[in-house]
């Protein structure tokens, strides 16, 4: 593949701040301005039929297929959004949570959970969990290596496939970049999932990794919250025809490297892949421009987008954006853009400023309705020490909290936890005071009781009973009025019939209609006697209470499990930290000890060299004493063997030298010479006297050298035992010289 954005020369798509595609065309029903809708169609290019391209049968050998993302550790991929915020307020119908249902979750790119959605099996917002992927073919293109092709026609916002791979940290990502480059791997498949978290599909993934780049793409990448995790999905940007190649804008950052040549073949091709920076307007998706309030007319009028010969203009560098307050239809755009740009702080701060300057109460209530508190809690958790972001979020929360009458949204979103952390740890007095005031305001609110959401494994009958739990409150009203109220509640939220969107599997959606079941049950209740009706209501109340208890118990168990996991993760991190500290301390001690040894060895060596270079003041005296000793002892040399003579000469020389050193003498005077002669003669006389008393003196028969040597050894046995090293017996030698007898 020659055009994959994951090239070592590129390094990283938009991933330093927001991932491969910052577009917020989100696979939901987020409204787009009319001008930008026209731009999307204009910039998506004409359909390029690739039906003639051959299928690539060997594509699977280039990677290891996996069914879901694999995480390097348990903390990666987490959404920072609590499960309680994954509930929507859709009603039971075949279009529940679908594209046109105005589902809160769908609008804010949050999937309803399989066991928790009130719509049950009717829910149409579970595409990641159900793996409702489109039909895709892997083909071999002419210049771009492998690519993906549509097997059938697809509508706009169709979910193609989840982008799957290994989720790694930024440190691991940088290490892998270097490793892949050394291994000669030409194409990397990294996509930024969250701040300092990346999906690597280089070695493991699915066929979603083969989608190529285009300057006029027909698809886009979008982040979705699925339970406790953030997922990346690829969606269609416009209607797709069968046989058309699927592409999206890689929007890569170059970081000083050479750009890759683009082979998309579109008329508006800029010649290379990617923009200069993440805030390069030419690389932004149309909907993020829309969320910032930048219209396509303004883009074209000011020529903000580049071409082959001209670079795109960069936000805040050569284009100053004038932010405007939001209008009501901007709410889903901005909410979705905030979720998509959570790792691009520069764009994120501008979106938050639009929220902050919007003073309309209706718009603020709509922001809260669309999981606004949960999104702000996620931002504070992701940027706990960022003063600019913390200040904006605290001010926005203060605006919203003026409209709160109950504490429910605070409790379900757990927004109070990051705000408490800011109050304790922030060094900015203004932010700290704002957080404290906000917490005090929330403490004055009370929690309002609400009907529990659909619980795990809760049946459709349980849902129907939950819908009737409030009938006891108006049971005293006239029957006709009760029927009228109930009918109003049944049909109040029902909209005009909308054709359901096609599922990617091609099988029709055949779930039963609970609305009809509900009508039948209500008719049966009307036919019952007052006693039967009262008894049935009591039974229903008991069931509702029991269901509420089970749901609450399940939530508590889930919370306890999550807390245990968090504690285990904290303990693991603590142990790893202690282990690293111990290893570092051990290594430091080893280096310190080694350094001391080297210093000691160096000092010893320097001292030795110094001793060698320093002249000995007693050297001359040593030589004079040695010569004197040899001269005096030579008169009695026949009484000593060769070795015995050397030994006694050394001892006498050493003894006399040490005595003179103590006295401080450095030269031999005449008086000193006479005293030494006398001492030497007395010393020699004593030795000879002792020898004569033991063995009768040394024999002087030079003819028998061996016998003389043996006698010498016997005579000098006491002296030789005190010598550290024995000398070999040699033949008779002439009168010893000083150099022969005294040096050691």
Protein Blocks (a to p, Z undefined) as FASTA:
>chain_A
ZZbfkbfklopaclmmnojblcfbeoiacdcdfklmmmmmmmnopaddfklpccdfklmm
mpccdfbdcdfbfkgoiaoiafklmcccbdcdfkgoiaknopaklmnopacdfklpmnlm
mlcclmkmnopacdddddddfknopadddfbdcdehiafbdcddddddfklmmmmmmmmm
mnopabdcddcfbghiacdfklgccfklmpccdfbdcbdcddddehjbccdddddfbdcd
ehiacdddfkpafkhpacdddfklpaklghiacdfblmlmklpcfklmmmnopafklmmm
nomaccfkbccddehkloccddddddfklmmmmmmmmmmmmmmmklmmmmmmmmmmpmbf
klmmmmmmnomlmmmmmmmmmmmmbmklmmmmmmmmmmmmmmpcbfklmmmnommmmmmm
mmmmpcbfklmmmmmmmmmmmmmpccddddddddehiafklmmmmmmmmmmmmmmpcfkl
mmmmmmmmmmmmpccdddddddfklpacfbdcfklmmmmmmmmmmmpcfklmmmmmmmmm
mmmmmmmmmmmmmmmmmmmmmmmmmmmmmmmmmmmmmmmmmmmmmmmmmmmmmmmmmmmm
mmmmmmmmmmmmpccfklmmmmmmmmmmmmmmmmmmmmpcfklmmmmmmmmmmmmmmmmm
mnopabdcfklmmmmmmmmmmmmmmmmmmmmmmnnpaafbfklmmlmmmmmmmmmmmmmm
mpmbdcddddddddddfklmmgZZ
